[in-house]
Amino acid sequence: NLTDSYSSEDILDYIYAILYSPQYREEYKQFLRLDFPRIPVPKDDSQFKNLIKHGNQLRALHLMQSPLLEHLNTTFPISGTNEIERIYYEDKKVWINNKQYFGNVSEVSWNFYIGGYQPAQKWLKDRKGQILTNGDLEHYQKIIKILDETDKIMHTIDSDL
């Protein structure tokens, strides 16, 4: 029995957590492709609260409002033109031209899928031929941090299901 009073935001966070669970995505793969997703009723108040917490963390990350984004793990160590000419990933580096790269990028982040696309790759491809500003460089590093943290939280969600 869910005895506490919950807000609509709590319900949203619970659903958000469920939809990001790898276990849930695998179990309901066919339903997610063909129909509306089935959202399971929480087993108990404790599970509900834990999933609300995970959903809230994910939502804050995806809205770029998480305090985790104040500490970025990636680097952009080489100065140059900042022009996106050739994009490729190698040895934890995302190269944007022959000289410059974002360092310390996990393979998980580089290959991470949301829906039908890979945000770490798509963001750069959409800007090919452009010169990145300092704001752009920081924004991309935040994207990488978001993808890393999303992956971590996703695997934590499964332990609470």
N, C-alpha and C positions, 0 to 999 in steps of 0.2 A: 504494500500500500504506500502510495506517495502521500505523505502526511503534510509536508510543508507546502506553502504557497509559492508558486513559481511565476516568473514574469514571462511574457511572450518572447523576450530576448533569451531567457533560459531555454525555452523550447527550441528556438532557432539554433542555439549553440549545441544542444543535444543532437538535433538532426544533422547539423554540420559535422559533428564528430562521427556520427554513424556513417555518413556518406564518404568520409575519408578513411574509413577502416579498410585495410587491405583484405581482411578476412570477410567482411561484409561484401566488398566488391567482387570477390571471387565467388562467394556463395550465391549471390544474386545477379551474376553477370548477365545471364540471358534476360532476366526481367528488366534490368537497367537499359538494355538495348531496345526492348520492345514496348515497354510500358512505364508507368510511373513507378518510382522506387517504393518498395515496401519498407516502412520504418518500424522496427520491432519495439514493442512496449518494454520499458526497462524492467529488469528482474526485481529491483528493489531501489529504495531511496539512495543508497550508497552508490550503486552503479550509475544512477541518473546524475547525481552530483559530480561524480568523476568525469562522466562524458560531457557534462556542461562545461567543466573546467577545460577539457581538451578542445572542445568546440570554440570556446571563448578565445583560447590561445591562437587557434588557427584563424579565426575571424580577424583578430587584431593584427596578425601577421599579414593576411591577405589584403587588408585595408591600409597596410603600411603604418599602423599605429602602435605596433609592439615596441616596448623598450629594448627588446633583443636587437633591434635594428640600429641601436646606438653603438654597437660593437661589431664591426664587419670583419670577417675572416680573410677576405680576399685582398689582393694587392694589385696595383697597376704601377710597377716599378720603373718603367722605361719612358722617358719623355720623348716626344716626337710629334708627328702631325695629328695623331688621334683619328686618322681617317680609317674607316672600315673598308678594307680592300679585299682581304681573303680571310675567311673565318674557318678555323679548324681547332680541334681539341687534341692535345697531346701532353701527357705527363703532368696532369693537374693544371694545365695552362690553356686558356682560351685565347688564341691568337686572332688579332684583328687586322694585322698586316705583317710584313716580314720582320718588323722590329719590336712591335708592342703587343703586350698580352696582359690578360688578367690572370694573376697567379693564385694558387691555392684553391682552385675550383674542383670540387669533388666530381667524380664521374656520375654519381647519383644525381647531382644538380644538373649537370650538362644533359643527361639523358631523361630527366624527369618529364613525365607526361601529365598534362592537365587537359582533360577532354581529348581532342584529337591532335594536339600540338605540343611541342616542347618549348616552353617559355624562354629558357636560357638561349636557345638557338634562334627562335623566331624573332626575339627582340633585336638581336644583332642583324639578322638577315633583312628585316624590315628597314634597317638603316644603312644598308650597304651603299658605299659611295659617299656617305655623309661623314662629317667631322664631328666627333663627340665633344661636347662641352664638359666642364668639370661636373656640372649637375648631372649630365648623362652618365658619366663615369661612376658617380656615387649611386645613381639610380640602378644601374646594372649590378653593382656590387650588392645592393639591397635585394635585388631579385634573387641572386645566388644564395644569400643568407636565408631568404624566405623559403626557397626550395629545400635547402638543407634542414631547416627547422621543421618544415612541413613533413618531411620524410621521417624525422625523429618522432614527432608527435603521432604520426600515423601508426607507427609500430607500438607506441605506448597505448594507443586506443585499444588495440587488439587484446592487450593484457587485461583490460577492464571489461571486455565483453563477456 
